[in-house]
Amino acid sequence: LGFACIRCNREYKKDKYDPTIPFINPYIDEPSDYLMFVDSILLSKKGSKQGTRTLVDIGLNRPQLIERRHEKIKIIKKLITLCQNCSDKRLKHTVLEDLKQEAKKDKAYSLCIKHFLQAHQII
């Protein structure tokens, strides 16, 4: 959701600005207050005009982003399975910590990964 993506900025957001319904700013706002994921599809929470505007105007469900999120989730699923089947407590702890790192705000697709890990009760 960061505004660093050139494509999001130049092709979608451009110079759109509405002070009454601003875009979600992930450096100030908590994106999960406005948006949620169903697998790799991003949805606006019910009644969230700010979430809907950000989602639509920035093109956050364009096919390329959905595919990238889907690929990231596939990797996370494999790590979860590895963790669940692991008998080595130290390795299991390391994998869990690595998974949690993927949900940090500075990581690509962090909101998607955070929702996925929450759904699996990892964070």
N, CA, C and O atoms as a GROMACS GRO file, in nm:
protein
  492
    1LEU      N    1   0.080  -0.121   0.000
    1LEU     CA    2   0.000   0.000   0.000
    1LEU      C    3   0.084   0.127   0.000
    1LEU      O    4   0.032   0.238  -0.009
    2GLY      N    5   0.216   0.108   0.010
    2GLY     CA    6   0.302   0.226   0.010
    2GLY      C    7   0.292   0.300  -0.122
    2GLY      O    8   0.266   0.239  -0.226
    3PHE      N    9   0.312   0.426  -0.119
    3PHE     CA   10   0.301   0.508  -0.238
    3PHE      C   11   0.432   0.515  -0.315
    3PHE      O   12   0.456   0.611  -0.388
    4ALA      N   13   0.516   0.415  -0.300
    4ALA     CA   14   0.644   0.411  -0.369
    4ALA      C   15   0.634   0.344  -0.505
    4ALA      O   16   0.722   0.365  -0.588
    5CYS      N   17   0.533   0.266  -0.530
    5CYS     CA   18   0.520   0.194  -0.656
    5CYS      C   19   0.499   0.294  -0.770
    5CYS      O   20   0.402   0.370  -0.770
    6ILE      N   21   0.588   0.292  -0.866
    6ILE     CA   22   0.581   0.386  -0.978
    6ILE      C   23   0.451   0.368  -1.056
    6ILE      O   24   0.386   0.466  -1.094
    7ARG      N   25   0.414   0.243  -1.078
    7ARG     CA   26   0.292   0.218  -1.156
    7ARG      C   27   0.169   0.272  -1.083
    7ARG      O   28   0.083   0.337  -1.143
    8CYS      N   29   0.160   0.245  -0.952
    8CYS     CA   30   0.046   0.296  -0.874
    8CYS      C   31   0.040   0.448  -0.881
    8CYS      O   32  -0.066   0.506  -0.902
    9ASN      N   33   0.155   0.511  -0.864
    9ASN     CA   34   0.160   0.657  -0.863
    9ASN      C   35   0.131   0.717  -1.000
    9ASN      O   36   0.047   0.806  -1.012
   10ARG      N   37   0.199   0.669  -1.102
   10ARG     CA   38   0.192   0.733  -1.234
   10ARG      C   39   0.071   0.692  -1.316
   10ARG      O   40   0.013   0.775  -1.387
   11GLU      N   41   0.032   0.566  -1.309
   11GLU     CA   42  -0.076   0.520  -1.395
   11GLU      C   43  -0.213   0.523  -1.328
   11GLU      O   44  -0.315   0.535  -1.396
   12TYR      N   45  -0.216   0.514  -1.198
   12TYR     CA   46  -0.345   0.505  -1.129
   12TYR      C   47  -0.375   0.629  -1.045
   12TYR      O   48  -0.472   0.700  -1.070
   13LYS      N   49  -0.292   0.654  -0.946
   13LYS     CA   50  -0.320   0.766  -0.856
   13LYS      C   51  -0.304   0.900  -0.926
   13LYS      O   52  -0.387   0.989  -0.908
   14LYS      N   53  -0.201   0.912  -1.005
   14LYS     CA   54  -0.171   1.034  -1.080
   14LYS      C   55  -0.181   1.156  -0.988
   14LYS      O   56  -0.113   1.163  -0.886
   15ASP      N   57  -0.266   1.251  -1.024
   15ASP     CA   58  -0.281   1.372  -0.943
   15ASP      C   59  -0.419   1.377  -0.876
   15ASP      O   60  -0.467   1.483  -0.838
   16LYS      N   61  -0.481   1.260  -0.862
   16LYS     CA   62  -0.611   1.254  -0.797
   16LYS      C   63  -0.595   1.292  -0.650
   16LYS      O   64  -0.505   1.244  -0.581
   17TYR      N   65  -0.683   1.378  -0.604
   17TYR     CA   66  -0.679   1.416  -0.464
   17TYR      C   67  -0.817   1.466  -0.425
   17TYR      O   68  -0.877   1.547  -0.494
   18ASP      N   69  -0.865   1.416  -0.315
   18ASP     CA   70  -0.994   1.459  -0.261
   18ASP      C   71  -0.976   1.471  -0.110
   18ASP      O   72  -0.969   1.369  -0.041
   19PRO      N   73  -0.969   1.592  -0.058
   19PRO     CA   74  -0.946   1.608   0.086
   19PRO      C   75  -1.058   1.552   0.173
   19PRO      O   76  -1.037   1.526   0.292
   20THR      N   77  -1.177   1.535   0.116
   20THR     CA   78  -1.288   1.481   0.195
   20THR      C   79  -1.279   1.329   0.208
   20THR      O   80  -1.326   1.272   0.307
   21ILE      N   81  -1.219   1.263   0.108
   21ILE     CA   82  -1.198   1.117   0.113
   21ILE      C   83  -1.055   1.090   0.066
   21ILE      O   84  -1.034   1.051  -0.049
   22PRO      N   85  -0.958   1.112   0.153
   22PRO     CA   86  -0.818   1.092   0.111
   22PRO      C   87  -0.783   0.945   0.096
   22PRO      O   88  -0.850   0.857   0.150
   23PHE      N   89  -0.676   0.920   0.020
   23PHE     CA   90  -0.625   0.784   0.010
   23PHE      C   91  -0.575   0.740   0.148
   23PHE      O   92  -0.536   0.822   0.231
   24ILE      N   93  -0.575   0.611   0.170
   24ILE     CA   94  -0.517   0.556   0.291
   24ILE      C   95  -0.367   0.582   0.285
   24ILE      O   96  -0.302   0.550   0.186
   25ASN      N   97  -0.314   0.638   0.389
   25ASN     CA   98  -0.170   0.660   0.398
   25ASN      C   99  -0.116   0.559   0.499
   25ASN      O  100  -0.137   0.574   0.620
   26PRO      N  101  -0.047   0.454   0.451
   26PRO     CA  102  -0.003   0.349   0.542
   26PRO      C  103   0.101   0.394   0.645
   26PRO      O  104   0.133   0.320   0.738
   27TYR      N  105   0.154   0.516   0.628
   27TYR     CA  106   0.250   0.569   0.724
   27TYR      C  107   0.180   0.642   0.838
   27TYR      O  108   0.241   0.670   0.941
   28ILE      N  109   0.052   0.671   0.817
   28ILE     CA  110  -0.027   0.740   0.920
   28ILE      C  111  -0.145   0.654   0.963
   28ILE      O  112  -0.172   0.638   1.082
   29ASP      N  113  -0.215   0.598   0.865
   29ASP     CA  114  -0.336   0.518   0.889
   29ASP      C  115  -0.301   0.370   0.907
   29ASP      O  116  -0.194   0.325   0.864
   30GLU      N  117  -0.390   0.298   0.969
   30GLU     CA  118  -0.378   0.152   0.976
   30GLU      C  119  -0.463   0.095   0.863
   30GLU      O  120  -0.586   0.095   0.872
   31PRO      N  121  -0.399   0.046   0.754
   31PRO     CA  122  -0.475  -0.002   0.639
   31PRO      C  123  -0.580  -0.107   0.672
   31PRO      O  124  -0.685  -0.111   0.608
   32SER      N  125  -0.554  -0.192   0.771
   32SER     CA  126  -0.652  -0.297   0.804
   32SER      C  127  -0.779  -0.240   0.867
   32SER      O  128  -0.876  -0.313   0.885
   33ASP      N  129  -0.780  -0.112   0.902
   33ASP     CA  130  -0.903  -0.049   0.948
   33ASP      C  131  -1.000  -0.025   0.831
   33ASP      O  132  -1.120  -0.009   0.851
   34TYR      N  133  -0.946  -0.023   0.710
   34TYR     CA  134  -1.024   0.011   0.591
   34TYR      C  135  -1.035  -0.103   0.489
   34TYR      O  136  -1.131  -0.110   0.412
   35LEU      N  137  -0.935  -0.191   0.490
   35LEU     CA  138  -0.925  -0.294   0.387
   35LEU      C  139  -0.910  -0.432   0.449
   35LEU      O  140  -0.864  -0.445   0.563
   36MET      N  141  -0.949  -0.534   0.374
   36MET     CA  142  -0.930  -0.672   0.419
   36MET      C  143  -0.903  -0.760   0.297
   36MET      O  144  -0.929  -0.720   0.184
   37PHE      N  145  -0.852  -0.877   0.323
   37PHE     CA  146  -0.822  -0.969   0.215
   37PHE      C  147  -0.908  -1.092   0.221
   37PHE      O  148  -0.942  -1.141   0.329
   38VAL      N  149  -0.944  -1.142   0.105
   38VAL     CA  150  -1.000  -1.275   0.087
   38VAL      C  151  -0.902  -1.341  -0.009
   38VAL      O  152  -0.903  -1.314  -0.129
   39ASP      N  153  -0.818  -1.428   0.047
   39ASP     CA  154  -0.706  -1.486  -0.026
   39ASP      C  155  -0.620  -1.372  -0.078
   39ASP      O  156  -0.567  -1.295   0.002
   40SER      N  157  -0.604  -1.358  -0.208
   40SER     CA  158  -0.517  -1.253  -0.261
   40SER      C  159  -0.596  -1.134  -0.316
   40SER      O  160  -0.538  -1.045  -0.378
   41ILE      N  161  -0.726  -1.133  -0.294
   41ILE     CA  162  -0.813  -1.024  -0.340
   41ILE      C  163  -0.833  -0.925  -0.225
   41ILE      O  164  -0.869  -0.964  -0.114
   42LEU      N  165  -0.810  -0.800  -0.254
   42LEU     CA  166  -0.825  -0.694  -0.156
   42LEU      C  167  -0.966  -0.637  -0.164
   42LEU      O  168  -1.016  -0.608  -0.273
   43LEU      N  169  -1.030  -0.623  -0.049
   43LEU     CA  170  -1.166  -0.568  -0.042
   43LEU      C  171  -1.170  -0.451   0.055
   43LEU      O  172  -1.094  -0.444   0.151
   44SER      N  173  -1.261  -0.360   0.028
   44SER     CA  174  -1.285  -0.250   0.120
   44SER      C  175  -1.381  -0.298   0.227
   44SER      O  176  -1.477  -0.369   0.198
   45LYS      N  177  -1.354  -0.260   0.351
   45LYS     CA  178  -1.447  -0.296   0.458
   45LYS      C  179  -1.578  -0.220   0.439
   45LYS      O  180  -1.579  -0.109   0.387
   46LYS      N  181  -1.686  -0.281   0.483
   46LYS     CA  182  -1.819  -0.223   0.466
   46LYS      C  183  -1.823  -0.080   0.519
   46LYS      O  184  -1.786  -0.052   0.633
   47GLY      N  185  -1.869   0.008   0.434
   47GLY     CA  186  -1.886   0.148   0.472
   47GLY      C  187  -1.760   0.232   0.466
   47GLY      O  188  -1.763   0.350   0.500
   48SER      N  189  -1.649   0.174   0.423
   48SER     CA  190  -1.524   0.248   0.419
   48SER      C  191  -1.505   0.317   0.284
   48SER      O  192  -1.456   0.257   0.188
   49LYS      N  193  -1.545   0.443   0.278
   49LYS     CA  194  -1.528   0.520   0.155
   49LYS      C  195  -1.379   0.538   0.125
   49LYS      O  196  -1.337   0.534   0.009
   50GLN      N  197  -1.302   0.559   0.228
   50GLN     CA  198  -1.157   0.578   0.211
   50GLN      C  199  -1.093   0.449   0.156
   50GLN      O  200  -1.006   0.454   0.069
   51GLY      N  201  -1.137   0.333   0.208
   51GLY     CA  202  -1.086   0.206   0.159
   51GLY      C  203  -1.124   0.183   0.014
   51GLY      O  204  -1.041   0.142  -0.067
   52THR      N  205  -1.251   0.208  -0.020
   52THR     CA  206  -1.298   0.190  -0.156
   52THR      C  207  -1.224   0.282  -0.252
   52THR      O  208  -1.181   0.239  -0.359
   53ARG      N  209  -1.210   0.406  -0.215
   53ARG     CA  210  -1.142   0.503  -0.302
   53ARG      C  211  -0.997   0.462  -0.325
   53ARG      O  212  -0.950   0.466  -0.438
   54THR      N  213  -0.928   0.424  -0.220
   54THR     CA  214  -0.789   0.382  -0.233
   54THR      C  215  -0.778   0.258  -0.321
   54THR      O  216  -0.694   0.252  -0.411
   55LEU      N  217  -0.862   0.162  -0.295
   55LEU     CA  218  -0.862   0.036  -0.370
   55LEU      C  219  -0.885   0.058  -0.519
   55LEU      O  220  -0.812   0.005  -0.602
   56VAL      N  221  -0.986   0.135  -0.552
   56VAL     CA  222  -1.025   0.156  -0.692
   56VAL      C  223  -0.930   0.252  -0.763
   56VAL      O  224  -0.879   0.221  -0.871
   57ASP      N  225  -0.906   0.368  -0.703
   57ASP     CA  226  -0.827   0.472  -0.771
   57ASP      C  227  -0.680   0.434  -0.788
   57ASP      O  228  -0.615   0.482  -0.882
   58ILE      N  229  -0.627   0.351  -0.701
   58ILE     CA  230  -0.487   0.312  -0.714
   58ILE      C  231  -0.474   0.178  -0.786
   58ILE      O  232  -0.363   0.135  -0.817
   59GLY      N  233  -0.584   0.112  -0.812
   59GLY     CA  234  -0.580  -0.014  -0.887
   59GLY      C  235  -0.517  -0.127  -0.809
   59GLY      O  236  -0.437  -0.203  -0.864
   60LEU      N  237  -0.552  -0.138  -0.683
   60LEU     CA  238  -0.486  -0.238  -0.597
   60LEU      C  239  -0.530  -0.382  -0.623
   60LEU      O  240  -0.474  -0.474  -0.564
   61ASN      N  241  -0.628  -0.402  -0.710
   61ASN     CA  242  -0.666  -0.539  -0.749
   61ASN      C  243  -0.638  -0.565  -0.896
   61ASN      O  244  -0.704  -0.648  -0.958
   62ARG      N  245  -0.543  -0.494  -0.952
   62ARG     CA  246  -0.508  -0.524  -1.091
   62ARG      C  247  -0.447  -0.664  -1.097
   62ARG      O  248  -0.385  -0.708  -1.000
   63PRO      N  249  -0.463  -0.733  -1.208
   63PRO     CA  250  -0.421  -0.873  -1.218
   63PRO      C  251  -0.278  -0.902  -1.174
   63PRO      O  252  -0.252  -1.004  -1.110
   64GLN      N  253  -0.185  -0.814  -1.206
   64GLN     CA  254  -0.046  -0.837  -1.168
   64GLN      C  255  -0.027  -0.840  -1.017
   64GLN      O  256   0.048  -0.923  -0.966
   65LEU      N  257  -0.095  -0.751  -0.946
   65LEU     CA  258  -0.083  -0.749  -0.801
   65LEU      C  259  -0.150  -0.870  -0.738
   65LEU      O  260  -0.098  -0.927  -0.642
   66ILE      N  261  -0.264  -0.910  -0.791
   66ILE     CA  262  -0.333  -1.028  -0.739
   66ILE      C  263  -0.243  -1.150  -0.756
   66ILE      O  264  -0.230  -1.232  -0.665
   67GLU      N  265  -0.181  -1.162  -0.872
   67GLU     CA  266  -0.093  -1.277  -0.899
   67GLU      C  267   0.030  -1.276  -0.806
   67GLU      O  268   0.069  -1.381  -0.755
   68ARG      N  269   0.089  -1.160  -0.786
   68ARG     CA  270   0.205  -1.151  -0.695
   68ARG      C  271   0.167  -1.187  -0.552
   68ARG      O  272   0.240  -1.258  -0.483
   69ARG      N  273   0.051  -1.137  -0.509
   69ARG     CA  274   0.006  -1.172  -0.373
   69ARG      C  275  -0.021  -1.321  -0.363
   69ARG      O  276   0.011  -1.385  -0.263
   70HIS      N  277  -0.081  -1.377  -0.468
   70HIS     CA  278  -0.111  -1.520  -0.469
   70HIS      C  279   0.019  -1.602  -0.459
   70HIS      O  280   0.025  -1.698  -0.383
   71GLU      N  281   0.120  -1.564  -0.533
   71GLU     CA  282   0.250  -1.634  -0.528
   71GLU      C  283   0.312  -1.623  -0.389
   71GLU      O  284   0.370  -1.720  -0.339
   72LYS      N  285   0.301  -1.507  -0.329
   72LYS     CA  286   0.355  -1.487  -0.193
   72LYS      C  287   0.281  -1.576  -0.093
   72LYS      O  288   0.343  -1.637  -0.006
   73ILE      N  289   0.150  -1.584  -0.106
   73ILE     CA  290   0.070  -1.669  -0.017
   73ILE      C  291   0.109  -1.815  -0.034
   73ILE      O  292   0.114  -1.889   0.065
   74LYS      N  293   0.135  -1.858  -0.155
   74LYS     CA  294   0.177  -1.997  -0.177
   74LYS      C  295   0.305  -2.028  -0.100
   74LYS      O  296   0.318  -2.135  -0.042
   75ILE      N  297   0.398  -1.937  -0.101
   75ILE     CA  298   0.524  -1.955  -0.027
   75ILE      C  299   0.496  -1.961   0.123
   75ILE      O  300   0.551  -2.045   0.194
   76ILE      N  301   0.412  -1.871   0.170
   76ILE     CA  302   0.378  -1.866   0.313
   76ILE      C  303   0.308  -1.996   0.354
   76ILE      O  304   0.335  -2.049   0.462
   77LYS      N  305   0.218  -2.048   0.270
   77LYS     CA  306   0.150  -2.175   0.300
   77LYS      C  307   0.251  -2.289   0.315
   77LYS      O  308   0.238  -2.372   0.405
   78LYS      N  309   0.350  -2.292   0.228
   78LYS     CA  310   0.454  -2.396   0.237
   78LYS      C  311   0.531  -2.384   0.367
   78LYS      O  312   0.562  -2.486   0.430
   79LEU      N  313   0.562  -2.262   0.407
   79LEU     CA  314   0.634  -2.243   0.533
   79LEU      C  315   0.549  -2.283   0.653
   79LEU      O  316   0.600  -2.340   0.749
   80ILE      N  317   0.420  -2.255   0.647
   80ILE     CA  318   0.330  -2.295   0.756
   80ILE      C  319   0.325  -2.447   0.766
   80ILE      O  320   0.331  -2.503   0.875
   81THR      N  321   0.313  -2.513   0.653
   81THR     CA  322   0.311  -2.660   0.651
   81THR      C  323   0.442  -2.716   0.706
   81THR      O  324   0.441  -2.810   0.785
   82LEU      N  325   0.553  -2.658   0.665
   82LEU     CA  326   0.683  -2.700   0.718
   82LEU      C  327   0.687  -2.685   0.869
   82LEU      O  328   0.734  -2.774   0.940
   83CYS      N  329   0.638  -2.574   0.915
   83CYS     CA  330   0.638  -2.545   1.058
   83CYS      C  331   0.548  -2.644   1.133
   83CYS      O  332   0.586  -2.694   1.239
   84GLN      N  333   0.432  -2.673   1.079
   84GLN     CA  334   0.339  -2.765   1.145
   84GLN      C  335   0.394  -2.907   1.152
   84GLN      O  336   0.365  -2.981   1.246
   85ASN      N  337   0.472  -2.946   1.052
   85ASN     CA  338   0.525  -3.081   1.047
   85ASN      C  339   0.664  -3.095   1.107
   85ASN      O  340   0.722  -3.204   1.105
   86CYS      N  341   0.718  -2.989   1.158
   86CYS     CA  342   0.854  -2.989   1.210
   86CYS      C  343   0.857  -3.033   1.356
   86CYS      O  344   0.778  -2.985   1.438
   87SER      N  345   0.946  -3.125   1.388
   87SER     CA  346   0.959  -3.169   1.528
   87SER      C  347   1.072  -3.096   1.600
   87SER      O  348   1.080  -3.100   1.723
   88ASP      N  349   1.158  -3.030   1.525
   88ASP     CA  350   1.270  -2.954   1.583
   88ASP      C  351   1.217  -2.819   1.631
   88ASP      O  352   1.181  -2.734   1.550
   89LYS      N  353   1.214  -2.799   1.762
   89LYS     CA  354   1.156  -2.677   1.820
   89LYS      C  355   1.232  -2.551   1.777
   89LYS      O  356   1.171  -2.446   1.755
   90ARG      N  357   1.362  -2.561   1.766
   90ARG     CA  358   1.441  -2.444   1.727
   90ARG      C  359   1.411  -2.404   1.582
   90ARG      O  360   1.395  -2.286   1.552
   91LEU      N  361   1.404  -2.502   1.495
   91LEU     CA  362   1.371  -2.474   1.355
   91LEU      C  363   1.230  -2.419   1.343
   91LEU      O  364   1.205  -2.324   1.268
   92LYS      N  365   1.138  -2.478   1.417
   92LYS     CA  366   0.998  -2.431   1.416
   92LYS      C  367   0.991  -2.285   1.461
   92LYS      O  368   0.921  -2.205   1.400
   93HIS      N  369   1.063  -2.252   1.566
   93HIS     CA  370   1.066  -2.114   1.617
   93HIS      C  371   1.123  -2.019   1.510
   93HIS      O  372   1.070  -1.910   1.490
   94THR      N  373   1.230  -2.062   1.444
   94THR     CA  374   1.292  -1.979   1.340
   94THR      C  375   1.196  -1.954   1.225
   94THR      O  376   1.186  -1.841   1.177
   95VAL      N  377   1.126  -2.058   1.182
   95VAL     CA  378   1.030  -2.043   1.072
   95VAL      C  379   0.916  -1.950   1.114
   95VAL      O  380   0.875  -1.865   1.035
   96LEU      N  381   0.865  -1.966   1.236
   96LEU     CA  382   0.758  -1.878   1.284
   96LEU      C  383   0.803  -1.732   1.288
   96LEU      O  384   0.728  -1.642   1.250
   97GLU      N  385   0.924  -1.709   1.333
   97GLU     CA  386   0.977  -1.572   1.338
   97GLU      C  387   0.993  -1.515   1.197
   97GLU      O  388   0.965  -1.398   1.174
   98ASP      N  389   1.038  -1.598   1.104
   98ASP     CA  390   1.050  -1.554   0.964
   98ASP      C  391   0.913  -1.518   0.907
   98ASP      O  392   0.900  -1.420   0.834
   99LEU      N  393   0.813  -1.598   0.939
   99LEU     CA  394   0.677  -1.569   0.893
   99LEU      C  395   0.629  -1.435   0.949
   99LEU      O  396   0.570  -1.355   0.877
  100LYS      N  397   0.653  -1.413   1.075
  100LYS     CA  398   0.611  -1.287   1.138
  100LYS      C  399   0.682  -1.167   1.076
  100LYS      O  400   0.623  -1.059   1.064
  101GLN      N  401   0.806  -1.185   1.036
  101GLN     CA  402   0.881  -1.077   0.971
  101GLN      C  403   0.815  -1.035   0.839
  101GLN      O  404   0.818  -0.918   0.801
  102GLU      N  405   0.757  -1.132   0.769
  102GLU     CA  406   0.693  -1.104   0.641
  102GLU      C  407   0.569  -1.016   0.656
  102GLU      O  408   0.523  -0.956   0.558
  103ALA      N  409   0.515  -1.007   0.776
  103ALA     CA  410   0.396  -0.926   0.801
  103ALA      C  411   0.429  -0.785   0.849
  103ALA      O  412   0.339  -0.706   0.876
  104LYS      N  413   0.558  -0.754   0.860
  104LYS     CA  414   0.597  -0.620   0.905
  104LYS      C  415   0.569  -0.518   0.796
  104LYS      O  416   0.576  -0.550   0.677
  105LYS      N  417   0.538  -0.397   0.836
  105LYS     CA  418   0.494  -0.292   0.745
  105LYS      C  419   0.592  -0.259   0.634
  105LYS      O  420   0.551  -0.211   0.528
  106ASP      N  421   0.719  -0.285   0.654
  106ASP     CA  422   0.817  -0.250   0.552
  106ASP      C  423   0.834  -0.358   0.445
  106ASP      O  424   0.915  -0.342   0.354
  107LYS      N  425   0.759  -0.466   0.455
  107LYS     CA  426   0.768  -0.576   0.360
  107LYS      C  427   0.661  -0.564   0.252
  107LYS      O  428   0.551  -0.514   0.276
  108ALA      N  429   0.695  -0.610   0.132
  108ALA     CA  430   0.598  -0.610   0.023
  108ALA      C  431   0.484  -0.705   0.058
  108ALA      O  432   0.505  -0.815   0.108
  109TYR      N  433   0.364  -0.660   0.030
  109TYR     CA  434   0.241  -0.738   0.052
  109TYR      C  435   0.217  -0.770   0.200
  109TYR      O  436   0.153  -0.870   0.232
  110SER      N  437   0.269  -0.687   0.287
  110SER     CA  438   0.261  -0.714   0.432
  110SER      C  439   0.118  -0.724   0.483
  110SER      O  440   0.089  -0.808   0.568
  111LEU      N  441   0.027  -0.640   0.433
  111LEU     CA  442  -0.112  -0.646   0.481
  111LEU      C  443  -0.175  -0.780   0.442
  111LEU      O  444  -0.246  -0.841   0.522
  112CYS      N  445  -0.149  -0.824   0.322
  112CYS     CA  446  -0.200  -0.953   0.275
  112CYS      C  447  -0.146  -1.066   0.363
  112CYS      O  448  -0.222  -1.153   0.407
  113ILE      N  449  -0.017  -1.065   0.387
  113ILE     CA  450   0.046  -1.169   0.468
  113ILE      C  451  -0.003  -1.162   0.612
  113ILE      O  452  -0.027  -1.265   0.674
  114LYS      N  453  -0.018  -1.042   0.665
  114LYS     CA  454  -0.069  -1.025   0.802
  114LYS      C  455  -0.207  -1.087   0.816
  114LYS      O  456  -0.233  -1.160   0.912
  115HIS      N  457  -0.296  -1.059   0.722
  115HIS     CA  458  -0.432  -1.116   0.727
  115HIS      C  459  -0.427  -1.268   0.718
  115HIS      O  460  -0.500  -1.337   0.789
  116PHE      N  461  -0.341  -1.320   0.632
  116PHE     CA  462  -0.329  -1.464   0.615
  116PHE      C  463  -0.277  -1.529   0.742
  116PHE      O  464  -0.329  -1.632   0.784
  117LEU      N  465  -0.174  -1.471   0.803
  117LEU     CA  466  -0.118  -1.527   0.926
  117LEU      C  467  -0.216  -1.516   1.042
  117LEU      O  468  -0.222  -1.606   1.127
  118GLN      N  469  -0.292  -1.410   1.047
  118GLN     CA  470  -0.395  -1.397   1.151
  118GLN      C  471  -0.502  -1.504   1.135
  118GLN      O  472  -0.548  -1.562   1.233
  119ALA      N  473  -0.539  -1.531   1.010
  119ALA     CA  474  -0.641  -1.633   0.984
  119ALA      C  475  -0.592  -1.772   1.027
  119ALA      O  476  -0.672  -1.858   1.061
  120HIS      N  477  -0.460  -1.791   1.027
  120HIS     CA  478  -0.401  -1.919   1.068
  120HIS      C  479  -0.348  -1.913   1.213
  120HIS      O  480  -0.275  -2.002   1.257
  121GLN      N  481  -0.387  -1.807   1.284
  121GLN     CA  482  -0.353  -1.788   1.426
  121GLN      C  483  -0.203  -1.796   1.454
  121GLN      O  484  -0.160  -1.854   1.553
  122ILE      N  485  -0.126  -1.737   1.363
  122ILE     CA  486   0.020  -1.733   1.382
  122ILE      C  487   0.060  -1.600   1.445
  122ILE      O  488   0.156  -1.594   1.520
  123ILE      N  489  -0.014  -1.495   1.413
  123ILE     CA  490   0.010  -1.366   1.480
  123ILE      C  491  -0.122  -1.316   1.533
  123ILE      O  492  -0.127  -1.208   1.593
   0.00000   0.00000   0.00000
